[in-house]
Structures are given as C-alpha cells and as structure tokens.
C-alpha cells in the first residue's frame, strides 16, 4: 500500500482525534494533527493520548493562539496549504 499524507483536524473531540491520528500511523501513513476550536482539556485521557502521539512520531500543531506556546501555530494560509497537500483530511 502506498503511503498517504493524512491531515486530522481536531475540531470537536480532541481526545478522539488524537487516537485516530495515532491509529492511522499503524498502516505507515504520514499523519499531521491540527488542534482547532479551543485548548485541550487537561485530563488523564488526553495526557495518555499525548503520549500515544509521541510514540507515533506525530507532532501536533494548532490554530489556537493560546496553545502556540507549546505547539506550532498554523496561520490560515499554512492551514490551507496543509489541507491542499494532504491526500485525505479527517475532520473530527
């Protein structure tokens, strides 16, 4: 199977988005994860999922200014380019 570039947009459910993104790497796909619509809630589940992202070599990005201290901030143009260059976009 050919490697795909997959973009996961974490809009409504950050926790599920992290799990989905990590799971997509199992098939050898290159996955980007972008957190949107607000900061991630500090829960044990989200902490565990962040570890899962690290193990999956996914470095999350964000469109949320508040999160830019810890993650790369994507401006509108950069987000548009990410969407255009992905083979698939998953919106959760």
N, C-alpha and C positions, 0 to 999 in steps of 0.2 A: 504494500500500500504506500502511495506517495505521501510524504509529509505535507500536512496542511498548516497554514497560518490561521489560527483561530483567535478571535477577539471576544472576550467575555466582558459585557457591560454590566456591572453590578449596580442596578438601579433600585430595586425594591427589596431584595433579600441578599444582603452582603454575605451572610453565612453560607447560604446555598450556592451563591456564585463562586465562593472560594472552593467549595467541594467539587463543583462542576469543573472549574478550571483545572484543578489538580487531577481530576479523573481523566480529563482529555489528554493529559500528557502520557498516560499509560500506553496509548497507541502510537507514541512517538511524534505527536503533533507539537508544533511550536505554539505556545499559548501566551497571550497577553491578557491581563486582567486590569480593568479600569473601574475604580470605585466612584460612584456618582451619587447625587441626591442627599448627601449628608455624611457626617463622620460615622465610622464603625463603632457600634456599641461595644463596650468593654465587658465581655462575658467570657466564661470559661470555654464555651463552644467556639467563639471567634478566636480566642487565643490558640486553641488546638488547631483550628483551621489555618491560622497564620503559619504555624509550624509546618503544616502539611504543604503549604505553598513553598516554603523554604526548601523542604525536601524535594519538591517537584521543580526546583530551579525557576520559579515564577517570581518576578519582582513586580509587585503591584504598582500601579500608577493611579492618579486621581485627577478629577476635575474640580475638586473641592479645595478652596483656598485654605481652609482650616487644617487640612491634612497635609499641606505642602511642606511642613517642617520635617515630616517623616517619609513622604513619598514624592516622586517626581510629579509635578503639576503639569497636566496637559491643557494647553490653551485650545480654543475652538479649532484653529487651523490644524494643530497637531492631532487632535481627536479625529477630525475629518480625514486626514491622511491615513491614520491608523485604520479607520473603517474601510476606506477605499482600497488599502493594500491587503486587507485580510481576505482569505478565501471564504470564511464563514464568520458571521457575527452572531453571538448568542446574547440575548437581551433578557436578563433576569431581574 
